[in-house]
Amino acid sequence: MSYKSLVESNLDLAFRLVGDLAYDMTLTPKQASAYDFSTGLTSVQSTTPITIRGIVKQRDNNGMGVILKNKDVPSPDLYDTITFGGKTYSFGDNFVSDGYTLSVQIYEE
């Protein structure tokens, strides 16, 4: 077993062991398909939603910080949305990754 596989399997274990600190979230990846220069609007199409696990690390008036597994969200996009707790959130513009986890700020739509 490689060290990368060992880290990833331990990360999966950690997300299971934190119990109710990790939430089931629905990630809806979206792709920008066109940009209209006259209106300044982007055409966005949704793709198939997937269920992922995420840990909320802080909540404040400016949204909330969430830790996700990189392998669950390999190419995050500002147009993607996350739904959990009956609310839909959009990604902020700051994605911080260490290669295994992805730390993002999300905002309620």
N, C-alpha and C positions, 0 to 999 in steps of 0.2 A: 504494500500500500504506500502510495506517495504521501509526502507531507501535505500537499494540497488537499488530497482526498481525506486525510486525517483531520485537517482543520475544518473542512466542509461538513464532515460527519459529526464532529463535535459541535459545530454551529447549529446543525439541525437538532441535536440533543439539547443544546441550551435553549432553543426556541420552544421545545416541548417542556422542559423543566420549569420554565418561568410561569407555567400555568396560565392563570387569567390575566397576567400582565401582557401577554401576547394576544392579539385580536385576529380573528379571521376577517380578511378584507377582500373586497372584490376590486381587482385592478382591471380597468377598461382601457387598453392601449388604443391610441388614436393616431392616425397618420394624416399629415397635411398633404392634400393632393393638388392644391392650386392656390395661387395668390392673385388677387385682383388689385392691380396697382391704382386703379381709379377710385376704388372704395376703401382700400387699405384693409380688406377683410381676407381671411384665409379660409379656404374650404377644408373641412376636417371630416374624415370618415372613421367611424368606430370599427374596431376589429373584435374578435371573440374575447369576452371577459374571462379572466382566470381568478381563482381563489388563491390568495397568498396569506402569510402570517406576518404581522408587524407588531412592533413594540412601541408604544407611545412613551417618549422620554420626557416631554414637557408639554403643558398646555398653557396658553396665555391669550391675551386679546388679539395677538397677531397670528393666530393659528396654532399649530402644534408641530413639534418635532417628532419624527417617526424613524425607527430603524427597521430596514428591510434587508432580506438576503439578496445579494447581488445576482445569484443564479435565478431568482424569481423575477427580477426586473433588470434584464441584461442591458437594455438600452432605453432608459427613462426619457420621457419627452414632456415638455410643458403642456401639451394638449391632453395627456393621459389624465384619468380621474381615478380616485379611490373611493369606494363606498363601504362604510361600516357604521354601526350604531344608528342606522336609519338616515344617515346624512351623506352627501356627496362632497368630496374635497378635490381641489385641483393642486397640482404641484407648484411650489415656488421655483425660482430660477437658480437655486443653489443646491447642487447635488455633490455630496462628499462621500467618496468611496475609498475603502482601504483594500479593495480587491475581493473582499468576502462579504462585507456589509455595506449598505448604502444608507446614509443619513440624509433625510430630506425634510423640508418644511412644507406642510400642506395647509391649505386654506379652504374654509367652507365656501361653497358656491352660493 
